[in-house]
Amino acid sequence: MQFGIFTVGDVTPDPTTGRTPTEHERIKATVQIALKAEEVGLDVFATGEHHNPPFVPSSPTTTLAYIGARTSRILLSTATTLITTNDPVKIAEDYATLQHLTDGRTDLMMGRGNTGPVYPWFGKDIRQGVALAVENYALLHRLWREEVVDWEGRFRTPLQGFTATPRPLDGVPPFVWHGSIRTPEIAEQAAYYGDGYFHNNIFWPLSHTRQMVALYRQRFEHHGHGPADQAIVGLGGQVFMRKSSQDARREFRPYFDNAPVYGHGPSMEDFTAQTPLTVGSPQEVIDRYAAMRDHVGDYQRQLFLMDHAGLPLKTVLEQLDILGEEVVPVLRKEMAVGRPAHVPDAPTHASLVAQAASAAAEGSSDAAVGAAGAGGGR
């Protein structure tokens, strides 16, 4: 199972000091956080995509390519690639390039985003959000798998004899997750293609998460990709930890109370009771997240949001030390207990290359058997 972190790249004042980091500081901090994630043994670093203040990650491929040059092992992903407002041709080119630069340490998560004004900024209509996601991904899927594409749709100029370059590394496209919190059509899209489904359940009760993941699993099996428990599932999460629960809650409370995303609403106690946000000791985090598979089944990827709400960089790096040294090693063992052998691991470039080679060999074998049979019938 993969464990990692994701960032939304918010530029938020620290409520304890009143200081707001500059965009330059926040971008540089993102790189330091990714390097720390690799240092402490995490598997994945993912960044969101936003095109509006107070966020800085408007160019995920630039950031991930730079991090890729500074790291050697960690898998680099997006926490959202805006499939609705980005041109699928440009996505195909950018992420295939990133895949080559990182020697395959690249995957991405398709999403519609959570910022309505971004649609007209890129000449799109938010009322067509789901239709854009479906059509744009259908084109992207073909661009990565077909050398020459002829295509015509509703939202983009037609393509005639088009080849996206560079071609995917080793002929295998980056693995795709489809991220959605509340949209059944996106869970269906992930299931239709046999891709991964990521439910970023950080603001939702587990009853809703369970319902959406169950829908994806059912449809994955319906579309013939394998049993429902072999579907590829990822979850989001949020934690803040100190040695004692009291210290964690006391330190995090001003950040929670003033956070743009959930401040001035439910109390921290109510929010942690109703969502996966866990503020407490490392053992409390372990207990909470080890139980996630009781709700969604065995799954493949767990990402945590760690660097939001104005938390200073020093604090975030301390949190990553705790996560990597005290929490993730235990969760790895806990999640492995009783995990059925037929439940797959999260896909990597190496596993996808091996899978493609196996399928090609099986196809060649079937073709040889068929030719022999045809010859014997003459």
N, C-alpha and C positions, 0 to 999 in steps of 0.2 A: 504494500500500500504506500502511496506517495503522501508525504506531508510537506506543506510549504506555507508561504505567506502571499498575500496580495495587497496591493496598495491602490487607493483611489486618487492619491496625489493631491489631497486637499491642502490649501494654504490657510490655516486656521490660527487665530491668536491663541497663545497660551493663557488660559484664564487666570493662572496663578501669578503671572508676571505682566500680562497685558501686551507682551511683545509678539508681533507677527513676523515670521521668517520671510525673507525675500524669495522671489521665484528662483533666483540663482541658488540660494541656500537649500531650498526644498528639492530642487532637481539634483543637486550634489548629494543631499541626504538620501535620496532614493537609491543612488548608486551605492553608498556606504551600507545601506540596509540590505541590499541584494548581496553584497560581498560578505556581510556578516551572516546572512542566511546560509550561504555555502560553507562558511567557516564552521558553523555549529552543526552541520550535517543535515540540513534540510534538503528536500528533493526538488522543490519548485519555487521559483520567484515569478510572480505575475503582476503586471501593471494594467490599470484601466486605461480608457481613452476618453478624454473630455476636451471640449473646445470652448470652454467658458470659465471665467473666474468663478470661484476661487480655486480652480484646479490647474495643475501644470502638465499633465501627461497628454499633450495633444499629438505627440509624435512617438508612439510606442516603439516602432521599429528602430528609430534612432537610439532611443534609450536602451533597448534590449541588445542592439548590436554593440554598443559601448560596453555594457555589462558583460556581454559574451566575450569580448576581448580581454576582460579583466578576470574571468573565471574559467574553470576547466571542467566542472562536473555538473553544476546545477542546471536543471531544465528551465528554460526561459519561455514564459507564456504571456498571453494577454489575459486580463481579467474581463475585458470587453473589447472586442473589435467591432466597430459599428458597421454591421453588414447592411444597414438601411441607408446610410448616407455616404459611405465610401463606395467608390467604383470597384466592382469585383475584379476587373482587369488589374487595377492597381494593387489590390489585396494579393492577387495571385503572384504578381511580380515582386512586391515588397517582401512577402513572407517566404517565398522560395529563395530569395536572396539571403534573408536572415538565416534560413535553414542551412544554406551553404556556408555562410560565415561562421556559424556555431557548430558545424559538423553534425547537424541533426538535432541539436539540443533545443528544438523549437516546437511548440504547438500553439494553438490559439483558441480563444473562446469567442464565438459569435454572439452578439447581443444587439438589442435595439436601443440600449442606452436608457437613461432616466431623465434626460433633459430635453423637454419639448422644443425650445427655440432652435436647437441644432438643425432641425429638419429644414426650415426655410433658408438657413445660412448656407446650406449645400444644395438648395434648389429642390427640396423634397417636401412632401406633404405628410404630416404626422398621421393623418387619417388613413394613410396607405401603409402604415408601419409594418404590419404583418405581411401584407402582400409584397412589399419591398424585400423583407427578410427572406421570404420563400423564393422569390424569383432571383434575387441576387446570389443567394447561395447555390441555387440550381446551376447558375452559370459558372460560379467559382469552382464547383465540384467538377464540372466538365473541363474547365481550363487546365486543371491540374492533372487530368487523366487522359486527355485527348490531345494529340500533337497538333491537329488542325481542327478548328471549331468554326462551324457556321451556326449562327444564332440570331434569333429575333425575339424581342419581348416588349413589354409595355413601358419600361422605365429607362431604357438606354438605347442608344443608336445600335443598329444591327452590326454583327460581325460577319465578315466573309473571309474564309480561309485564314483565320487568325491563329497564330501560335504565341502563347505566353512564354516569355523568356525572363530569367533562366528556367529550364525545366526543373521540377523537384529533384532534390538530391537522391541519387540511386533509383530514380523513377518512382519514388514513394512520397506522396504529399505529406505535409505536416498533419498530425492528428488534430481533429477538430472536436471541440466541445461546444454545445449550444447552451448558452446561459439564459435562464428565464426564471423569474420568481412566480409569476402569476398567469402566464399565457399558455394554455393547453396546446395551441398550434405549434409552438416552438418545441415542446416536449414531443409532439408528433413528428416534427421535422427531424429531430435527433434520432428518433426511433426508425423513421423511414430509411435514412441513410446508414443506419447502424453506427452512428457517431456517438460520442459521449454526451451526457446530459449533466449540466452543473446547476444545482439549485443553491443560489446564494441566499440562504435562509436567515441572514443575520437580523432581519426585522420581523420575522414571521414565527408563529407558533409551530411546533413540530407536527401538529395535526395537519396543517396545510402542506408542509414539506413532504410528509408521508403520502398524502394524496397525490401530489404532483409526481413524485418519484414512482409511485405505483402505476400511474397512467403511462409514464415512459416505459417502464419495464413490460407492461402488458402489450404495448404497441410494438416494442422491439421484438418480442416473441411473435406477434401477429405477422410482422413483415419478414419473418423467416431467418432472422439473424442468430437464433439460438434460444435456449430457455431464458425466461425472464431474469433469473438470478445471474445470468452472464452479461447482462447489460452493464454499460460502463457509466458509473455514477460518481459525481463529485459533490461535495458540500462546502459551503462557506461557514465561517465561524468568527467569533470575537472573544478575546480573553485579555484580562489584565491580572498580573500575579505578583504577590510578594510572599515572603515566608509565612506570614500570618494573614488570615482572612481580614482581620480588622485593619491591618496596615494597608492592604490592597484596596479595601473599600474607602478608607479615609483618603488615600492618595488619588484614587481615580474619580471620586465623586465630583470635584469641581470641573473636570474634563467632561464627564457625562452630563452634568447639569447645564453646561454651556455649549455643548456640541451642536452645530447647525442641523445635523441629521436627526437627533432625538432629544436634544435639550429642551427644557421648558415644557415637557410633556409628562409622561408617566414617570414615577420615581424610579431610581436605579433598581430598587428592590423589586418593583413590579415588572420592570423591563427584563431583568435577569430571570425572573420566574417564568415569563411568557415566551422568551426567545433564547437562542443559544449563547447570548452574551454571558460570560462567566467571569466574575470578579472575585478573586479569592486566592487560596493557596494552590500550589501546583497539584496537590492531590485532588482538590475539588475539580480542577480542570480535567485531570485524568478520568475521574469518575464520570463527569458529565459527558465527555466525548467518547469514552469507551462504550457508553450506552447508546450512541447514535445508531449503531447498526441494529439495535432492537426496534428502531422505528423505520429504517429504510432498507434493511438487509445489509449483507456484506457489500462494501463499496470500495472504490479505487483511489480516491483523492480527497484529502482534507486540507483546505487552505484557511488560514487565519488572517484577519485584519488586525494589524498591530500598531500602525503608525498614523492614526487619525486623531481628530478632535483637538489638535494643538499640542499633543504630547511632544516634549523635546526629544531631540535625537538621542541624547545620552540615555534617556529612559527607555526608548524603543530598543536600543542595542542591549540594554540590560534585560529587557523582556525576551529578546531573542536568545540570549544566553540561557535563561531559565527554560524557555521552550525547547531548545535544542539539547540541553544537558539533562533536564529533569523530567520533562513531559513526553516528548516524542519517543525516546527509547522505550518508555513503559507502554505507551500507546501502541507502538509497533508489535510488542509482545502480546498485548491484550487483544489486538485485532487479529492476530494470527491464530489465536486459540479457537479451535472449532471451525475455522474457515474451510469450506469444502474445496477439495482439490480442483474441481472443475470451474471454480470461480476465477476468472482471469485477473492478472495484475493490470495496472494502468499501462496502456500502450506507450512504447518508446520507439524511437526511430529504429533501433536495432531489432526490436520485436516485430515491427511492421515490415522491415526488409526481409526478415526470416519468414514471416507469414506469406509475403508475396512470392518468395522463392519456392516455398512449399506448394503454393497454389499453382505456380507455373509448372513445377515438376509433376504435380498430379494431373494437370491438363495435358502435358506431353505424354504421360503414361496412358491416360484415357484415349488420346488420339492414336497412340500406337496400337492399343488393344482394338480400337475401332477399325484401324486399317488392316490389322491381321484378320479380324472377323470378316471384313469385306472381301479380302483376298481368298479366304477359305470358302466363301460362298460362290466363287466363280466356278 
